[in-house]
Amino acid sequence: MVDVVTPEKRSLMMAGIKGKNTKPEIAVRKALFALGWRYWIHDKRLPGKPDLVFPARKAAIFVEGCFWHGHDCHLFKMPSSRQEFWESKIEGNRHRDTRVRRELQELGWRHMTIWECALKGRTRLPFPLLIDTIVKWLESPEPVGEIEGERHGDR
């Protein structure tokens, strides 16, 4: 399939996609803050610069975009143009995610991944349930957490 915009326009569009302070990330931050949770954001001292960092609990949260990290959900579809580039890009992101999580664990940190599909689209979870799940994980000793959108038959 041929792209409907010029390469220059596509480059501008892609450059405009934010890597931090995204709408899903801000929604989670505001909800947790309203419940009294305090955190740091994008701490450069930790591998992967987690979106939210809870130092007292040694917990890090990543709010990940399903497309950019190749999540197995309805929000991810491999582009039909420049397939080699996109496969390499997304696979590189996945490998980096795995490495970052391993490094955090080696440093004694817990980590949770919240997928974009849990916050938007047809598989989104009720927002209060999502926040409650995050809080329960923060209060638990569980080393790893993951929240994704509903699968068929969930809930």
Buried (B, 14 or more C-beta within 10 A) or exposed (E): EEEEEEEEEEEEEEEEEEEEEBEBBBBBBEBBEEEEBEBBBBBEEBBBBBBBBBEEBBBBBBBBBBBBBBBEBEBBEEBEEEEEEBEEBBEEBBEEBEEBBEBBBEEEBBBBBBBBBBBBBEBBBEEEEBBBBBBEBBEEEEBEBEBBBBEEEEE
